[in-house]
């Protein structure tokens, strides 16, 4: 299994933004721009196509040595040998996912704007927790808002890494990193752009800027 890196760009696929006939090529071009973690998220496609795409992404992620996370579906993660799963509010509990996937699996948990949920997930051994939406989201316009102060509190009280999600752009992402986020999760900001490689590179510059600041 490929371990979770310490920080970086966390790209999430979207069936509406990525044409099925160009799916793997589009994702690979994004990865070439500097994606550090890839989550396969597809709520609508038929099971056979989801299995085919997930298997292809497993090969792609192996090629570039980045972890593949499956959204919601523990069974699919097991079928394709993914590195882990991402769990939402209505998915199986983290301890059950850990039991099924093993100790080395990456298991992330959506915690929205709920610090208590994040703290519980951390105590239960989450590999990372996701907070947001920090900004208005094109993918989930109905998402609950989360504050930068929440991000600062989470950074101070959690031991696991934090993924910031929701309307993250190259213009506002630096603020999230400065307040404690380890990863920036992006959907539309990459896969909704004409040049996905260039889009990913723009986010990556934020992490390079933070690294330069820390070594200065």
MOSUL-V303309 format. One record per backbone hydrogen bond with DSSP energy under -1.0 kcal/mol. CO is the residue of the C=O (numbers start at 1). NH is the residue of the N-H. If there is no record, write none. Layout:
<<CO | NH> <CO | NH>>
This chain:
<<8 | 184> <9 | 36> <9 | 37> <10 | 186> <11 | 39> <14 | 18> <19 | 22> <20 | 23> <22 | 26> <23 | 27> <24 | 28> <25 | 29> <26 | 30> <27 | 31> <28 | 32> <30 | 33> <31 | 34> <37 | 11> <38 | 69> <39 | 13> <40 | 71> <46 | 50> <47 | 51> <48 | 52> <49 | 53> <50 | 54> <51 | 55> <52 | 56> <53 | 57> <54 | 58> <55 | 59> <56 | 60> <57 | 61> <58 | 62> <59 | 63> <60 | 64> <61 | 66> <67 | 38> <68 | 83> <68 | 84> <69 | 40> <70 | 86> <71 | 73> <72 | 74> <73 | 77> <74 | 78> <75 | 79> <76 | 80> <77 | 82> <83 | 106> <84 | 70> <85 | 108> <86 | 72> <87 | 110> <88 | 91> <93 | 97> <94 | 98> <95 | 99> <96 | 100> <97 | 101> <98 | 102> <106 | 85> <107 | 127> <107 | 128> <108 | 87> <109 | 130> <111 | 114> <112 | 132> <114 | 118> <115 | 119> <116 | 120> <117 | 121> <118 | 122> <119 | 123> <120 | 124> <121 | 126> <122 | 125> <128 | 109> <129 | 163> <130 | 111> <131 | 165> <133 | 146> <140 | 143> <147 | 151> <148 | 152> <149 | 153> <150 | 154> <151 | 155> <152 | 156> <153 | 157> <154 | 158> <161 | 129> <162 | 182> <162 | 183> <163 | 131> <164 | 185> <165 | 134> <166 | 135> <169 | 173> <172 | 176> <173 | 177> <174 | 178> <175 | 179> <176 | 181> <177 | 180> <182 | 8> <183 | 164> <184 | 10> <186 | 12> <187 | 190> <187 | 191> <188 | 192> <190 | 193> <195 | 199> <196 | 200> <197 | 201> <198 | 202> <199 | 203> <200 | 204> <201 | 205> <203 | 206> <204 | 208> <205 | 209> <206 | 210> <207 | 211> <208 | 212> <209 | 213> <210 | 214> <211 | 215>>
